[in-house]
Amino acid sequence: MIDEALLKLLVCPQSKAPLKQVDDELICEESGLAYPIVDGIPVLLIEEARKIT
């Protein structure tokens, strides 16, 4: 689980919209991307994100 204070600072690198944590991913509803969290570290690379519907 990502610390709540850190989560408030993180934004989507593509849309600059806030992210929300769902299981082991950070979700951006605006861009439709899900960024993985690997070993507790968010991977905020657009090329590593998966497209969500």
Helices and strands as residue ranges (DSSP letters): H 4-9, E 20-22, E 25-28, E 33-38, E 41-42, G 46-48, E 50-51
